Amino acid sequence: MKIAIMGAMREEIDPILETVGTYTTLEHAGNIFYECTYGGHELVIAYSKIGKVFSAITASVMCERFGAEKLLFSGVAGGISKELKIGDLVMASSLCQHDVDITAFGHPYGFIPEGSVMIEADQELRSLAAEVAVDMGVDLYEGIIATGDQFVASSERKGWIESTFQADALEMEGGSVACVCHNFGVPFFVLRSISDTADGDAGIDFDTFLQSSAKISATFILEMVKRLGH
């Protein structure tokens, strides 16, 4: 099976590349894609750079040029839910774009015509993740992840996103990756490890916990890869 693994930043895929060990590289569309074999599967791995535009480009290339049959996103996020603390894992049940606003035309926040506010992540991959979490003995939360082209470090903005979308975590790439995969018909899964709480201390927490949180997410994703199709 051809599986794509994405992150947004180098720190989010470094633990994955270190684990797989040997890989080849291909430069395309302004990015570097790493190819290898792991767990009996062909992998294509890349970090997109931050934000919805770059992540959509990378996901599109993985689907179309590399023929990814499934796409797994591994990275970090800001926690909204009071149940989430730094280092916790949350998988997306659905994803939305909190910075889309055409309410002037009578549409709800996050809605784009011919689309929907929420895009649901693949149920089979979420079920597999739940099994992996039990076997690894880790807590795995499931909830709505909100995406936007802004690093949220404001309690007010965080509260608005929570009340508007009932979101549990927020980040800057998942919603756009979901759109791409939905349109290409590729099952996708988004896993995030909490690196900050999206409030006034978010910047400090993010810098402190980025690498450790990214490693937690990467370890989990690779365990999922080993079990896919087996």
C-alpha positions as CSV (number, residue, x, y, z in Angstrom):
1,M,0.0,0.0,0.0
2,K,1.2,3.5,-0.8
3,I,0.8,5.7,2.3
4,A,1.5,9.4,2.6
5,I,2.7,10.9,5.9
6,M,2.6,14.6,6.3
7,G,3.6,17.2,8.8
8,A,3.7,20.9,8.6
9,M,7.2,21.5,10.0
10,R,10.5,19.8,9.8
11,E,10.3,19.0,13.5
12,E,7.1,17.0,12.8
13,I,8.6,14.6,10.3
14,D,12.2,14.3,11.7
15,P,11.2,11.6,14.2
16,I,9.6,9.6,11.4
17,L,12.6,9.9,9.1
18,E,14.9,8.9,11.9
19,T,12.9,5.8,12.5
20,V,12.6,4.6,8.9
21,G,16.3,5.2,8.5
22,T,16.9,4.8,4.7
23,Y,15.1,6.8,2.1
24,T,15.4,8.5,-1.2
25,T,14.4,12.1,-2.0
26,L,12.6,13.8,-4.8
27,E,12.2,17.5,-5.3
28,H,8.9,18.6,-6.8
29,A,6.6,21.7,-6.6
30,G,8.9,23.5,-4.3
31,N,9.2,20.8,-1.8
32,I,11.2,17.6,-0.9
33,F,9.5,14.2,-0.7
34,Y,11.1,11.3,1.1
35,E,10.3,7.8,-0.2
36,C,11.0,4.6,1.7
37,T,9.6,1.2,2.6
38,Y,8.3,0.6,6.2
39,G,6.0,-1.9,7.8
40,G,5.5,-3.6,4.4
41,H,4.3,-0.4,2.8
42,E,5.6,2.2,0.5
43,L,5.8,5.6,2.2
44,V,6.0,9.1,0.9
45,I,6.8,11.6,3.6
46,A,7.0,15.4,3.5
47,Y,6.5,18.5,5.6
48,S,4.5,21.1,3.7
49,K,5.6,24.3,5.5
50,I,3.0,26.1,7.7
51,G,-0.4,27.1,6.6
52,K,-3.4,26.0,4.5
53,V,-1.9,26.9,1.0
54,F,1.3,25.0,1.4
55,S,-0.4,22.0,3.1
56,A,-2.9,21.8,0.2
57,I,-0.1,21.8,-2.4
58,T,1.8,19.0,-0.6
59,A,-1.3,16.9,0.0
60,S,-2.3,17.3,-3.7
61,V,1.1,16.2,-4.9
62,M,1.0,13.2,-2.6
63,C,-2.4,12.2,-3.9
64,E,-1.9,12.8,-7.6
65,R,1.8,12.4,-8.4
66,F,2.7,9.8,-5.8
67,G,-0.7,7.9,-5.9
68,A,-1.2,7.8,-2.1
69,E,-3.9,5.4,-1.1
70,K,-4.2,6.8,2.4
71,L,-2.8,10.0,4.0
72,L,-1.8,10.3,7.6
73,F,-1.1,13.7,9.1
74,S,1.2,13.9,12.2
75,G,1.9,17.1,14.1
76,V,1.1,19.4,17.0
77,A,-1.8,21.6,17.9
78,G,-3.1,24.1,20.4
79,G,-5.6,22.7,22.9
80,I,-9.0,24.2,23.3
81,S,-10.8,21.5,25.3
82,K,-10.1,21.8,29.1
83,E,-9.6,18.0,29.0
84,L,-6.5,18.4,26.9
85,K,-3.1,19.1,28.4
86,I,0.3,19.4,26.8
87,G,1.5,16.1,25.3
88,D,-2.0,14.6,24.9
89,L,-3.0,13.0,21.6
90,V,-6.1,14.1,19.8
91,M,-7.4,12.6,16.5
92,A,-9.8,14.6,14.3
93,S,-13.3,13.3,14.0
94,S,-14.0,16.2,11.7
95,L,-12.1,19.3,10.6
96,C,-13.2,22.8,9.7
97,Q,-11.7,26.2,8.7
98,H,-12.3,28.7,11.4
99,D,-11.0,31.7,9.4
100,V,-13.4,31.3,6.5
101,D,-16.0,34.1,6.8
102,I,-18.6,34.8,4.1
103,T,-21.3,35.4,6.6
104,A,-22.1,38.6,4.7
105,F,-23.9,36.4,2.2
106,G,-25.9,34.5,4.8
107,H,-23.6,31.5,5.2
108,P,-22.3,30.2,8.5
109,Y,-18.7,30.7,9.6
110,G,-16.4,28.1,8.0
111,F,-18.7,27.4,5.0
112,I,-17.7,27.6,1.4
113,P,-20.3,27.2,-1.3
114,E,-20.4,23.7,-2.9
115,G,-18.6,22.5,0.3
116,S,-19.4,22.0,3.9
117,V,-18.3,23.5,7.3
118,M,-17.0,20.1,8.5
119,I,-15.2,17.3,6.7
120,E,-15.2,13.9,8.5
121,A,-11.9,12.0,8.8
122,D,-11.9,8.3,7.7
123,Q,-13.7,6.1,10.2
124,E,-11.6,3.0,9.6
125,L,-8.4,4.8,10.3
126,R,-9.9,6.3,13.4
127,S,-11.0,2.8,14.6
128,L,-7.4,1.5,13.9
129,A,-6.0,4.4,15.9
130,A,-8.3,3.6,18.9
131,E,-6.9,0.0,18.8
132,V,-3.3,1.3,18.7
133,A,-4.0,3.6,21.6
134,V,-5.3,0.7,23.8
135,D,-2.3,-1.5,22.9
136,M,0.2,1.3,23.5
137,G,-1.5,2.2,26.8
138,V,-1.9,5.8,25.8
139,D,-4.9,8.1,26.1
140,L,-6.3,9.2,22.7
141,Y,-8.9,11.9,22.5
142,E,-11.2,12.4,19.6
143,G,-12.8,15.7,18.6
144,I,-13.2,18.5,16.1
145,I,-10.0,20.2,15.0
146,A,-10.3,23.7,13.6
147,T,-7.8,25.0,11.0
148,G,-6.9,28.6,10.2
149,D,-4.0,30.7,8.8
150,Q,-3.2,32.2,12.2
151,F,-1.3,31.1,15.3
152,V,-3.9,31.6,17.9
153,A,-2.5,33.0,21.2
154,S,-5.6,34.8,22.4
155,S,-8.1,33.5,25.0
156,E,-10.8,35.5,23.3
157,R,-10.2,34.0,19.8
158,K,-9.8,30.6,21.4
159,G,-13.2,30.9,23.1
160,W,-14.9,32.1,19.9
161,I,-13.6,29.1,17.9
162,E,-14.7,26.7,20.7
163,S,-18.2,28.2,20.9
164,T,-18.7,28.6,17.1
165,F,-17.3,25.2,16.0
166,Q,-17.3,23.1,19.2
167,A,-13.7,22.6,18.4
168,D,-11.3,20.7,20.8
169,A,-8.0,21.7,19.2
170,L,-6.8,24.1,16.6
171,E,-3.9,24.2,14.1
172,M,-3.0,25.6,10.6
173,E,-3.1,22.7,8.1
174,G,-5.6,19.9,8.8
175,G,-8.7,21.5,7.3
176,S,-7.1,22.1,4.0
177,V,-5.6,18.6,3.9
178,A,-9.1,17.3,4.6
179,C,-10.4,19.3,1.6
180,V,-7.8,17.9,-0.7
181,C,-8.2,14.3,0.4
182,H,-12.0,14.5,0.2
183,N,-11.8,15.8,-3.4
184,F,-9.3,13.1,-4.4
185,G,-11.2,10.4,-2.6
186,V,-8.2,9.5,-0.4
187,P,-9.0,8.3,3.1
188,F,-7.2,10.5,5.6
189,F,-6.4,10.7,9.3
190,V,-5.2,13.7,11.3
191,L,-3.4,13.2,14.6
192,R,-2.1,16.1,16.8
193,S,-0.2,16.2,20.0
194,I,-1.0,19.2,22.1
195,S,1.9,21.7,22.3
196,D,0.2,24.7,23.8
197,T,-3.2,25.9,25.1
198,A,-3.8,28.6,22.4
199,D,-3.9,31.4,25.0
200,G,-1.5,34.2,26.1
201,D,1.3,31.7,26.9
202,A,0.9,29.8,23.6
203,G,4.1,31.1,22.0
204,I,6.3,30.2,25.0
205,D,4.7,26.7,25.4
206,F,4.9,26.0,21.6
207,D,8.6,26.6,21.5
208,T,9.2,24.6,24.6
209,F,7.1,21.5,23.7
210,L,7.2,21.4,19.9
211,Q,9.8,18.6,19.6
212,S,8.6,16.4,22.4
213,S,4.9,16.7,21.3
214,A,5.8,16.1,17.6
215,K,7.7,12.9,18.6
216,I,4.7,11.6,20.5
217,S,2.5,12.0,17.4
218,A,5.1,10.5,15.1
219,T,5.6,7.4,17.2
220,F,1.8,6.8,17.2
221,I,1.5,7.3,13.4
222,L,4.3,4.8,12.6
223,E,2.6,2.2,14.8
224,M,-0.6,2.7,12.7
225,V,1.4,2.2,9.5
226,K,2.7,-1.2,10.7
227,R,-0.9,-2.4,11.2
228,L,-2.5,-1.0,8.1
229,G,-3.7,-3.8,5.8
230,H,-2.6,-6.6,8.2
